[in-house]
């Protein structure tokens, strides 16, 4: 049986869910959601994640998580949740279930828009882009897959990957368009309202917390992966030690979990086993409950059910996140790196803006000809700033540092360097 025919036998989805934002050909041996996944994994944006910060800068040691290894972990957890729901939920069956390939695609895409240097880079770019519409990692992911991921045959243009409605909706963690004076912390860009209208096949104001089932699965998988992963990496780097954990001021949040973590730290090699147990427990904590949100997408089953999480497991994940924030992210060593990262992003944006945003005639040529062609097509400073933001947010940590040094340090760089 052809794979595409197999999807048609899954009554959970319809042509409404697999309709694409842009034209594309779907081969008969792959479903539309498998094409989504494959186009992501073969993209430059996905490969660049291997050189972007998760907690620590990539390359210093070989065992830290990067943004790419984190993403792979999220995808694995997401698929496991789908299998758990299929086997455990009375609402699902082998002919009516959440598609693992779609959830995997959503998980693999969820961090594509994150800039270099992790959340420090995101905060810096958001401040720099304040008068041009702001910057937000989730909105940038949406921009990548819908508009800019691939070069176009037309000179000086780019295009998205023609994602399915299911993938777009799965990526849309936030559906809030920011007001000029009250920009929320999480938002989509002003010119992305058409995508939200396409996703729901209507032009209306949506609840800010409205998410598809696949998006909720990805969101929980992401929380599991980064809370557990950040703590394990913190243990390996000795940011989290027995003494620090015992003196942790928030230990009362989950005394049982903290005690188990202390035992794991005391025995070499058991932190990873602790992590595996927590991940497994958090996957098994998932179940489905009917919801009243189906009116927002009546043609789809993706809003008929809510992902329900055992409150005890949610509490454990919140506890692990608090440990990572207090003992790792707020440590002087990490905050020094974040301060330096902000400086690099700020100065790069300032130097490149002076050449490319403030004028449509370039007095210098600091970027490649392909990017300059796109900048020349931009009709306003706001559009040019967004293109420049695309360029900086797409850089790896090392590329951003190297370009910063080439532009700032007289004795660094050679004319033969790979740009």
N, C-alpha and C positions, 0 to 999 in steps of 0.2 A: 504494500500500500504506500502511495506517495505521502511524504510528510505533510504537504499542504492539505491533502484529503483528511489526514489525521486531525488537523486543526479544525476542519469543518465538523468533525464528529464531536468536538468539545463544545457543548452547548453554552458554556459560560461566556463565549465571545461570539461576535458577529462581524459583518463587514463594517459596521460603524466603528468598532474598536481598531480594526486593521487599516482603516482609511489613512492615507499618508498626507503630510503637509508638503506638497510638491510631488511631481510625478516620478515614479520609479518602476522598474520591472522586477517582479518577484519570481525567481526561478521555481519550477515545479517541485524540486527536491528540497526546498526549504520554506518554512512558513514566514509570513511577514515579520513576526517577532524574532525569528532566528536571523533574518537579514538585519534587523535592528542591532542585535547583539554582535554580529560579525562585522558590521560597518564600524561599530565603536572600537572593537579590539584591533582592527587594522588601521586605525587613525593615528596621525601624529600626536593629537591631543592626548590620547590614551597612553602612548609610549612615553611622553614627557613626564607623566606622573612618577616614573621611576626615579626622577631627579628632582622631585619636589618634596619639601619638608612635610612630615607628618607631625612629629614632635621635635626630633633632632635633625640637623642637616644631613642629607644623604652623603654617603661616601666616607664619613669619619671612621666608622666601623662597619662590619659586614652583617651585623645581626639586628640593627635597628629597623623598625618599620619605616618604609617610605610611603608616600601617598599612593603608590601603585600597589604595594603589598597589602596595605590597608583595604584598598578597593577590592582586591581579589578575595580577601577574607569576608568582606561584606557580601560579595556575590555568592560565596559558598554558604554563608549563613542564610541568605535569602532563599536559595534553592532548598536548603534543609527545612526551612519554615514551610515552604510550599508542600513538601512531601509529608511533613507532620500534619498539616491541615487536611490533606487528601486522605490520610489514613485515620485521622482522629475525629474529623468533623462529620456530623450527620447531614450537613447541608451540601456536601460535595460528593462526587463519585468520579469514576474513570471517564465518564462522558460529560462531566460538568465540574470543572475544577480550575484553580488558579494556574495559569501557564508559567511553568518554571523558566522558560526561555525569556519571556517578557520580564519577569522579575529579575532575572540575571542581567538583562540589558539595562534595566533601570538602575540596578546596583552598580554596574560597571560604568555607567554614565554619571553617577551622582556627584562626583568630585571633579569632573573634567574642567570646570570653570574656575577651580581654585588657583590663585596666583602663586608665584614663588614665595617661600618663607611662611607658609601656612596662614593662620588667622592674623598674624601681624601684618603680612602683606595685604590681606583683604581689608583690614582696617585702614591701612595707609592709602590704598587706592580709592576707597570709598570717600575719604576726606579730600583727596586730590580731585576727585570727580564730582564733588558736591554741587557745583554750579552747572555741571553738564549732565545731571541725572543720576549721579552716584554709581557705586560699584557694589555688587553682591554676588557671591560665588555661585549660588543656585541660579540666579538670573543669567549669569555668564554662561553656565552650562546650557541653559535653554537657548541662548544666543548662538552658541557653538553648533549644537545639533540642528538648529532650525535655519541658520543663516550663513555661518562663516567657516564651517569645519573643512570644507574642500575648496580647492581652486576651481574656478569656472573656465569654460573654454573662451568666454568673452574676456578680452584683455582688461586687466585691472579689476577683476571682480571675484567674489567668492560665493559659495552656496552652502546650504546645509546638507544633511544626509537624507533628506526626505523621510523623516521619522514617522512612525505610525502615531495615530491618536493615543493609543495605549501607552506608548513610550513617553510622549510629551506630557501626558497627564501624570504618569508615574514620577517624572522628574520634578513636576510642579509642587514642591513642598509648600510654597507660599503663592497666593494668588492676589496679593495686595499691590495696588498701584499707589505709590507714595504721593501724598499731597505736598505741594511745594514747601509749605512751612512746617509740616509735621512728618518728616520722613521716618518711617519705622526702621527698626534694626534689620528686618528681613523683608524684602520686597522684590518685585519684578520691575523691569525697565518700562518706561512710559510707552515705548513703541511696541511692547509685547502684548498689548491688550488684544490684538487680533488673534494671537495664538490661543489665548484663554477662550476667546469667543469660539474658535474652531474646536477646541477640546470639548466644550460643552454644547456646541452647536446652537448657541444663543448669545445675545448681547445683553448682559444683565450683571448687576453687582452680585458677587458671590461671597459667601461667608469666608472669613480669613482662614479658618481652620479646616476648610473643605479639602479632603484628600481622597484619592482613589485607594482601593484596597492594596494595589501593588505599591503605591507610594508609602502607605503605612507599614507594609512589610519591609520595604527598603529602609525606612526611617528607624524601625526597631533594630534591624540587622546592623545598621550603622552605629546606633547607640551601643549595642553589645560589643561590636568590634573595637570601637575606639576607647570605650571605658576600660575594657579588659586589656587591650593592647597597650594603652598608655601606661597602665600600672605595671605590666610585665616589663616593658622597656625601662620604666623608672626603677624597677628592682635591679635589672641588669646593669644599669648605669650608676647604681648606688645612690640615686636621689631618694629612693624609698628604702630605708633601713629599719631594723628592728627598733632601735632607739627612737627614731623619728616617728615611726608609726605608733609606738606606745605613748609618745608625748603629743600625738595629734589631738588637737583641741576638739575635733568633731567625732571622736571615737564612739560616742554614744549613739551615733546615727544607726549603726548596725554592729553591735558588739560581737555577735556570732561570726559575721563575715570577717571582721577585723582580726579576730582570733585565728580563724582559718588561714588568713593571709599571713599572719605572724608565723604560724607553723610552716607555711610553705617557704617563707624566706629563710627559716632556720635550717632547712634541709636543702642542700644544693640540688638544683635540677627539678625541684618540685613546683616552682612558680608556674611553669608551662602546664603542668598537670592540673594545678589549681585553675588556671585559665580555661583549660579544656572542659573541666567539670562545670564551671560557671556558664560557659557558652552553651553547653549541652542543656543545662537546666533552664536557661533563658529561652532556648528554642522550644523546649517542651512546655514552657509557660504560656504558649500562644493558643488561642482558640478563636472561633468566629461567633459573632452574634448578629442577628438581623439589625438593620438600621433604618431610619426614616429619611435618609439622604438620597434615595433613588430618584426623587423628583428632579434633582439637579442634572441627572443624565439618564432619562427614562429609557433610552435606547440601549443602555448598557447594564450589565450585571455587576460592574465594578464598584458600584455604590450601594449595593443591596446589603452588604455585610461590613461589619467593623471588626478590626483586629483587636481582640481583648487580651490583655496581658495580666498575669497573676500579679497583684499589687506587691507581694513579698519580693518577687524577682525585680520588679521596677525599682523597689527600694534598694536592692543590692546594687543595681546598675548606678543609681544616683549616688550611692555611697562610694563606689569605685571612682566615679567622675570627680567627686569632691576630694578624694585622696590625691588624684592626679593633679587637680588644680592647685591644691594647697602645698603639696610637697614637690611637685615638678615644675609646673608652669609659673608659679610665683617665686621660684628660687632665683637668686641673683644671676646664676650662670645662664639660665634660659632667658631671663628678662634682658640681660646684656645682649644676647644674640638677637632678640626681638627688636631691641632699640637700634642695633646696627642694621637690621633688615629694613626697618622703617626709613632710616637715613638713606640707604641705597635706593629704595623705591622713590622716595621724595626727590632725591637729586636726579635720578634718571628721568623721571617725569618732567621735572623743571627744565632740564637741558633739552630734551626732545620736544617739549611743548614750545620752547623758544624758537625752534626751527620750523616745526610742522603745524602747530595749532594756531599760533598768533598771526600767521600769514599764510596765504595760499601760494605764494611764490617762495620756494625754498632757497635760502641763502647758503645752506650746506646740505650735503647728502650723507646722513648718518645711518640711515636704514637701507635695506636692500631695495632694488628697483621694483620688485613685486609689491612691496608695502607702499612705496611712493606712488605707484600707479593707483592704488586704492585711495590713498590720501588725496590725490589730484582729482578724483571723481567726487570727493566729498564736497558738499555745497555750503557748509558752514563750519565755524569753529567748533560747534557742538559735535558735529559728525566727525570732524578730524580728531577731536579729543577721544571719541569713542573708539576710533580705529587705533589710535595710539595706545589706549587702554587695552584693547585686544592684544596688541603686540607685547606689552609689558606683562600682562597677566598670563600669556602663553609661554613666557620664558621659564626655563628651569632655574633653580637657585644659582647654579654655577654660571650659567649664561648671563644672568642679570649681574652677578658680581664681576664677571670678566668684562662686560660692556661698560659697567660703571668705572672700572679701573682704566680701561682704554680711554675713556673720555675725561677722567679726572687726574690721572697720574702720568706726568710727562715721560717717565722712563719705563712705562709698562706698555707692552704690545708691540707687534711687528706688522708691517704691511702684508706679510704673508700669513697672518693669523686667519683661521677659519672664522668667518663672521656668521 
